[in-house]
Amino acid sequence: MAILKFRVYFEDDDSIYRDVAIRHTQTFFELHEAILRAYEFDNKHKATFFRSNDHWQRGREISLDHYEKDYKAPPLLMKDTSVGSEIRNPGQKFIYNYDFNKNWNFLVELISVTKEENPKLIYPATIRTEGIAPSQYGTKGLLGEKFADVEEKYDLTQGTEGFAEKDEEGEDMTFGDDGAGEDEEV
């Protein structure tokens, strides 16, 4: 059985990627779930793959569902389409679009095909992680509901932010225009 290894780049920064291994008989739905797990995203939004060429132009669509949009040809469905059936060349590329409102785009590239399965892995599996994944919902989403913004307050009305010095009686020691103190020779 062929094992396909894909590199899944975050579109905005190609130094952030995840390598995902999947059996050629597994579906795009399983690849979709593997990408979400690899990037620690939830599974609450619409998603679609597009078969692509070397210039990352969108081709045949493989969608999670039939969405309300104009199709030239109805998309293939992820649950019904095996990953291996859409491989046309050794460096096959796909564009994965998740959450149509936030428009998360990932570039998916086939980087190797092997016949050897790793008995320790449950496919599909994330086999390499590079870079810090973007936060799906921003900082508060990572830290949960109990996160509160902290605003630090400073009293900037007195002195010049801690640069004014006081003598023993509490009087401000002001510096002249030349920046020298009273005891210093000019």
DAUR-V517504 format. One record per residue. RES is the residue in one small letter. NEAR is the number of other C-alpha atoms within 12 Angstrom. D_FIRST is the distance of its C-alpha to the first C-alpha in Angstrom with 1 decimal. Layout:
RES;NEAR;D_FIRST, RES;NEAR;D_FIRST
This chain:
m;15;0.0, a;21;3.8, i;28;6.6, l;40;9.8, k;36;13.0, f;40;16.1, r;39;19.7, v;42;21.9, y;37;25.5, f;34;28.5, e;25;30.3, d;16;33.7, d;17;32.8, d;20;29.9, s;18;30.5, i;23;29.1, y;30;25.3, r;35;22.3, d;33;18.9, v;39;16.2, a;40;12.5, i;42;10.4, r;32;7.1, h;30;7.4, t;25;8.2, q;30;10.8, t;30;14.3, f;39;16.9, f;31;19.0, e;30;16.6, l;43;16.7, h;43;20.5, e;33;20.9, a;32;19.1, i;44;21.4, l;35;24.4, r;22;23.7, a;34;23.2, y;33;26.5, e;21;28.2, f;24;29.1, d;22;29.9, n;21;28.3, k;15;31.5, h;23;31.6, k;27;30.4, a;37;27.4, t;37;25.8, f;41;23.4, f;35;24.5, r;35;22.4, s;28;24.4, n;23;25.4, d;20;26.4, h;14;29.7, w;21;28.2, q;17;29.7, r;21;28.6, g;24;27.0, r;26;25.2, e;31;25.4, i;39;22.8, s;35;25.1, l;32;25.2, d;22;28.0, h;20;30.6, y;19;33.2, e;10;36.8, k;11;36.7, d;9;37.2, y;14;34.1, k;9;34.2, a;13;31.2, p;16;29.9, p;27;26.8, l;29;23.4, l;26;22.9, m;30;20.4, k;23;19.7, d;20;19.0, t;26;16.9, s;24;13.2, v;39;12.9, g;26;10.7, s;21;13.6, e;31;16.1, i;29;14.9, r;17;17.6, n;19;17.8, p;19;16.5, g;22;18.8, q;31;18.4, k;34;20.8, f;40;21.6, i;39;24.8, y;44;24.6, n;33;28.0, y;32;28.9, d;23;32.3, f;15;34.2, n;14;37.5, k;15;36.5, n;19;34.2, w;30;31.6, n;32;29.5, f;38;26.4, l;38;24.9, v;39;21.1, e;37;19.7, l;36;16.3, i;24;16.9, s;24;13.7, v;25;10.2, t;19;8.5, k;15;5.7, e;17;7.7, e;21;7.8, n;18;11.5, p;8;12.7, k;10;15.7, l;16;14.3, i;18;14.1, y;26;12.0, p;34;13.4, a;33;15.5, t;29;18.3, i;25;18.1, r;20;21.2, t;23;24.5, e;22;27.3, g;18;30.6, i;18;32.3, a;30;30.9, p;27;33.5, s;19;35.1, q;27;34.3, y;18;37.8, g;13;39.9, t;15;41.4, k;14;42.8, g;17;39.4, l;17;38.2, l;14;41.4, g;11;41.9, e;10;45.0, k;10;47.3, f;11;47.2, a;11;50.6, d;10;51.7, v;6;54.3, e;6;57.2, e;6;59.2, k;7;62.9, y;9;65.3, d;10;69.1, l;11;69.7, t;9;73.2, q;12;74.9, g;15;75.1, t;12;72.7, e;11;69.4, g;13;70.7, f;13;72.4, a;17;76.0, e;18;77.8, k;15;80.6, d;12;83.6, e;8;85.0, e;8;86.9, g;9;83.7, e;11;84.9, d;18;82.3, m;19;82.7, t;19;82.3, f;16;81.6, g;13;83.7, d;9;82.4, d;11;81.8, g;13;79.4, a;13;81.7, g;18;82.9, e;15;86.6, d;11;86.9, e;10;85.3, e;9;87.3, v;10;86.6
